[in-house]
Amino acid sequence: MHVRGEATTTEAKPPTRWPLSLVVFLLFWFLFGAIAMYYSSQVTTRWRSGDVAGAKQASKSALIVNLIGIGVGLLFWILVIVAGS
């Protein structure tokens, strides 16, 4: 079934990772969050154009960038706390 330009496939649309991207942007490391938000926005865009593989890759890229942002952000905050004591 073809709905509003979305891909015609039996697969489910990959997750966009928007909530995690926002959390990373606001709490951990804004640069990684911004990059992840870009990839998150690409998931729906690519899915609607029928690029299923591209949507999956964008979702995966958003997740990887988010995880790196969390790691870098946690390390940064730990260093700030240790340096402050």
C-alpha positions as CSV (number, residue, x, y, z in Angstrom):
1,M,0.0,0.0,0.0
2,H,1.4,3.4,-1.0
3,V,0.6,6.2,1.4
4,R,1.6,9.8,1.0
5,G,4.8,9.1,-0.9
6,E,6.1,6.6,1.6
7,A,8.2,3.6,0.5
8,T,6.2,0.6,-0.7
9,T,7.7,-2.2,1.4
10,T,6.7,-4.6,4.0
11,E,9.5,-3.5,6.3
12,A,8.9,-1.1,9.1
13,K,10.4,2.4,8.8
14,P,13.6,2.6,10.8
15,P,13.6,4.6,14.0
16,T,14.5,8.3,13.5
17,R,16.3,8.6,16.8
18,W,14.9,12.2,17.3
19,P,14.4,11.9,21.1
20,L,17.9,10.6,21.7
21,S,19.4,13.2,19.4
22,L,17.6,16.0,21.4
23,V,18.9,14.6,24.7
24,V,22.4,14.4,23.4
25,F,22.2,17.9,22.0
26,L,20.8,19.4,25.2
27,L,22.6,17.4,27.9
28,F,25.8,15.9,26.5
29,W,27.5,17.4,23.5
30,F,25.6,19.8,21.2
31,L,27.8,19.2,18.2
32,F,27.2,15.5,18.1
33,G,23.5,16.1,18.9
34,A,23.2,18.5,15.9
35,I,24.9,16.0,13.6
36,A,22.6,13.2,14.9
37,M,19.6,15.5,14.3
38,Y,20.7,15.9,10.7
39,Y,20.8,12.1,10.2
40,S,17.5,11.7,12.1
41,S,15.9,14.1,9.7
42,Q,17.2,12.1,6.7
43,V,15.5,8.9,7.9
44,T,12.0,10.1,7.0
45,T,13.1,12.0,3.9
46,R,14.8,9.0,2.4
47,W,12.0,6.6,3.5
48,R,9.4,8.7,1.7
49,S,11.5,8.8,-1.4
50,G,11.7,5.0,-1.5
51,D,15.3,4.8,-0.4
52,V,14.9,2.1,2.2
53,A,18.7,1.3,2.4
54,G,19.4,5.0,2.8
55,A,16.8,5.4,5.6
56,K,18.3,2.4,7.4
57,Q,21.8,3.9,7.0
58,A,20.7,7.3,8.3
59,S,19.1,5.7,11.3
60,K,22.2,3.7,12.1
61,S,24.4,6.8,11.6
62,A,22.2,8.8,14.0
63,L,22.5,6.1,16.6
64,I,26.3,5.9,16.3
65,V,26.7,9.6,16.4
66,N,24.4,9.8,19.5
67,L,26.4,7.1,21.3
68,I,29.7,8.8,20.6
69,G,28.1,12.1,21.8
70,I,27.0,10.4,25.0
71,G,30.5,8.9,25.6
72,V,32.3,12.2,24.9
73,G,29.8,14.2,26.9
74,L,30.0,11.8,29.9
75,L,33.8,12.0,29.8
76,F,33.6,15.8,29.6
77,W,31.3,16.1,32.6
78,I,33.3,13.6,34.6
79,L,36.5,15.6,34.0
80,V,34.6,18.8,34.9
81,I,33.5,17.3,38.2
82,V,36.9,15.9,39.0
83,A,38.7,19.1,38.2
84,G,36.2,21.1,40.3
85,S,36.9,19.0,43.5
